[in-house]
Amino acid sequence: MIDVIVLTKLISPFLPYLLKLGDKAAEEAAKKLGADSCETAKAIFYLPNQRV
């Protein structure tokens, strides 16, 4: 089993690139689904007092 600390050290240099890639994928999905669907999803995702 991979140790969490080792995994974090391996992934951390690539996080900015992975996040940018995720943003681009979300933008493309929003284009396909339409702007209204994206805004609804954002509103649901960013509900106040939401606990994860």
N, C-alpha and C positions, 0 to 999 in steps of 0.2 A: 504494500500500500504506500502511496506517495504521501510524504509528510506535507502538511499544509504550509509550513514555512518555506520549504523547498519549492513547492508549487507557486507560491506567491513571488518568490525571488525569480523564478523562471518567467512568469507572465508579466510582471510589473514593467519591464522595459517596453513591452508591446502594447500596453493598455491605451495610450493615446491613439495609436493607429486602429486598434480594435474598436474604440469608441467612435472614431470618425467613420469607420466602416459601418457600424451599427446605425449611425445617424443617416448615412446615405441610403441604407436599406430601408429605413423607416420613411424617408422622403419618397422613395420610389413606390413603396406600398401605399403611401398617402395619395400619390398621383393616380394610382390604379383604382383606389377605393373612392376617391373624391375628397374634396376639402372638408365637407360637412362631416363625414365619417371620422376624419382625423381629429377635428375639433371636439367631437363628442368623446372620442377615446381619450384625448388629453384631459378633458373636463372630468371624466370618471377616474382617470389615473391620479390626478392631482387633487382629489377631494380633500377638504380640510380635515385635520385630526385623523388622518388615515394612519393606521399602524400596520407595520409589516412584520 
